[in-house]
Amino acid sequence: MCSTSSDCISKVNLNLFVEEEKIYLNKKNLKRIGPHGIYVYKDKLVTANSYDNSISMVDINNSETESYFIGMHCNDLSVYNDKAYVICGDSDDIIVFDLGIKNIVEAIPCGNSPHSIYICKRNNLVVVANMNSDSITIVDCAINGNTKNIRVGAYPTKAVITPDGNYILVCESNIGMDNKGSISIISLKNYSVLYNIPVGNSPVDMYCNERYCYVSNFGEGTVSILDINNYNELKKIEVGGMPRGLLEDDKYLYVGDNYNNLLFRIDKITENKKAISIGGEPTGMTFL
């Protein structure tokens, strides 16, 4: 898990649900790093760093770290065919970084203030949520980087493709507005909006499986559980604080609380919760 204000990655043992280690990215204490997004690539953890405009590559076995300049305000990243696709929130670009030769090979324009990136390897598509242009950018990795921009709702913070490869889910946060956020379901065949499901106040992140979509409502301390096949919100789980990043496994939902610097483990059936302290401003998380 990335801890943005602590400049570290927290390694959590899920069986014991304890933090085993903090891997600090500013070991020489010379500058702020700000890890915000994280991805597992072979035997390395790769982070997108907002404060020093770089990516870090951390060896999983010995925590040795390399850093490479990418561009202004790196918010998130994903990997496709040994290339890291990194979004830069201040330059409105997707920077393609070759992880083999360790060099930038391409810059792809996107919308204003890209906030998250998702790559669907089933259909070779990159999807970026652009907060300040109320749009998503779709890049076809298989056809010379052809791009398409689609208008969506206000302040989208996340966009993912469903596991069947047929739909895009867009988290429309409406941050700073009176109305609550929503999740739009968009067809990948014709890019039309099929459904719009209301959720909580200022949703910022989501995680989707074949049946359910979990949404973290940053502004009200809850997680919405959506049935994406029946297009409705089933219930909300009270978490408190400011929930942000989230993941699930077979039994549990894991939610980072950005305000109290906690990681919650929530039983998906009983809704019983356990929390542990984590680094400052927990954001991106991934499984090893």
C-alpha angles and dihedrals in degrees: 000000000000116000103197102192093039094052091227147105116234117215110208125194102221095196093058094023094224132127106252101182146358114218108203117210095194096058092154089048092225101128145000115269107183105199106207109161129033138195135178112233116178106300094345141082112222119200132191107223119208100189103049098029095239146106122239124211112204121191107231093212101051106008092240108160135211124186131202129187112240112162145292117325105348106210106173145345145197134187131237126172094345092310125113115220106207125185119217112205097198099044097038094230141127105223115205111211120189106225092199101055091024096228140114111261104173145009118209119193117232136167129299119298101355108210107179140014132204129184121204107202091187091073102013096245132145116206122194127186111218110202102193099041096046090233146107125226120216119198122191106217092192098055106055094282097299108184136204128188119209126192114234138164127304121305101349111204102178140019127184137171117237117249092254090058094234105104143038119221114206124195105216103193103186085203112190093015130111096239124074125250129263145199116237121204111212126189115237089208098066104357093241121147107248101177140002118206118196115225134166138307115304102347110199110171140023142184123207134199129173093287113013139047119204116205127193111218101206096187099052107031098246141113118223119213113207130192099219093190094056094032100231142110109254098191147318126247117212112231105155128215117048110315114205127152119038141179136170140211129186095291110015143050115215117207129180117217107213094192102048096030093237137138114217126205110200124190104230093215105038097024089224110159136211124182134196130189115256136175124296117292101000108210126149119035137178141176124251 
